[in-house]
């Protein structure tokens, strides 16, 4: 008597990539350029040069994408920005949009 169990697997599994979300920083008239660069370096792991370029785009365009992530990671980044801004007394805001 054999104890083998046969399991059938579908030939094609319908695996979908998780939805991606853009995280954007929004311009305001109070957060300092240095603070925005600090957030970009610490939260979004940008180099100082990348952060400076993104910060200028935020200032000129009103908002700029800082990264694209899965929902959970994007939500965490938004929360980290909010926490840092509150700690420093700035109104800097991050939002996420489905890509």
N, C-alpha and C positions, 0 to 999 in steps of 0.2 A: 504494500500500500504506500502510495507516494503522498507527501504533504505539499506538493507543488500547487501554487495558486496562479492561475493565468489572469493577467490584467490586460484589458484592451485599452489602448490609448488612441485618441483621435490622431490621424496623421497630421492634421493642421490645427494647431492651437491658435485661437484668436487672441493674441496678446497685443494690446494697444500700448503705445507710448503714453506715459502719463501726460496730462495737459500741462502746458508750460505757461508761466505767468511772468510778465515784465514787471519789474519793480522800478518805479520812477520817483525821483525827488522833485518836489514842487518849489518854485521860487517864492520867496517872501522878502519883505523889506527889512527884516530884523536879524536873521541869522547871518553871522559873519562868514566871509569867504573862507577864512581859516577853519572855522568850525565845520563847514560843509566838506572841505577837503579832509578833515580829520575823520568825519563820518564815512566818507568814501573809502578811505584807507582802512579803517578799523572794521567796518561792517561789510563792505563789499570787496575787500582785499585788493584794492586798486593801488598801483604805484602812485607816488606823488605827482608825477607827470600826467598819468591818466586821470587822476582825481582833479587836477587843475583844469584839464581840458573839459571834463564833464561839468565841473562847477561853472565854467564860463558859459557852456551851453545852457545850463539851468538858468543862469542869470539873463542870457540873451533871448532864449526861446520860452521861458516860463516853466519848463520841465525838461527832464532828460532821463532816458533809460539808464539804469545803473547795473542791471543784470537781468538774466532770464533764468527762472528756477521752477521746480515743481511747486505745487500749491503750498505745501507745508514749509518748505524753505523760504519761499517768498513771504509768507505770513510772518515767519520768524524775523526776517530782515526788516519788514515794516515795523514790527514791535520793537526791535533793537533801536531803530532810528528814533521812534517815539520816546523810548526810555532815555536815550542819550540827550535828546533835545530838551526833555523835561528837566533832567539833571542840571543842564547848563542854562536853563531859562530861555531857550529859543523856541520859536513856533515851527521849526522845520518839520515838514510833513512828507512822508513816503506813502505811495499808493501802489496797489498792484492791479494789473489789467491782464485779462486772458490774451495770450498771444494769438 
